[in-house]
């Protein structure tokens, strides 16, 4: 049965579509928008008038056309609204401020007090970072429309949607109890939304990165934890209650390494950064700490032919290739996209080998139908992806009431 929309609903929907298109394209023309969205020029004119009244779009001057009237360009008004995104990790928090063109205009990082911090310490770091960034940007404070959080665990909304009130974080891997969103941060007048960090990263790739315009893809996040965004028919797969994509805790060995989640043989316990560095140490390597420098040293040592490092990296690559091949067989993606700091480092040294091993472990047909790519936003896009949550709200909901013109 065709959907019956009131004039008002239709107008709101058209507003959303035009605003989304302009955020994605940054600049267009009335004719270009009409063509892209299959709307009449008159509708585009009305919607743009509404969006101009909201302060979200602007005229960008005109260019001469072939003999006819000059063509007026319209674009997103970067300063019309701002969104905050936060990459909330177990060791610290990065909060980033974006304008409506989704250009990052400010950033604040706060370490948590201790390694493997508890939720209260992370909440303190998050609150301090948000307060600092808002404190520096008082002139635009009233145009900051919301804060999105990319969180290290399963993010569930009791209401059924993936954002809003009643949102709870289940970070089993960190040993945290269930954490309600309002225990993490509270900013008067600012809407707070949240999603899983790997899904946030995948959302950034869908909007602006390597998955833009791609219907079916897997976006793997390889860092200390291992996460996944599964893109199916252009949308992130969420499952019944949003935990779909917990790839890091799929089992790859019946009697494998103990995982932080309490299970055994999880992928994350074999290819997460802690696992790689621990394996190197067990084989006599002497990594410096547990972070980027240690992982970089491991892969560099393998590149030089150091036997212990070669063994660790080869094994990790093999495990990763099998797990990705399983995803290829399961989901038949057009793209397999690798992100996260461990993923980026492995791809820098071993891209071709990883690709060959994934294809070899896949069925021939799906194994020949994907492209392997790096994330467009090198490892640092969880905050951008999280900021898309309040951006989506802005796109869905007018800042000022939509007029009743049809
Ligand atoms: Zn696990």
Boltz pocket constraint, residues with backbone or C-beta under 6 A from the ligand:
constraints:
  - pocket:
      binder: B
      contacts: [[A, 248], [A, 249], [A, 259], [A, 260], [A, 261], [A, 262], [A, 263], [A, 264], [A, 266], [A, 268], [A, 269]]
      max_distance: 6.0
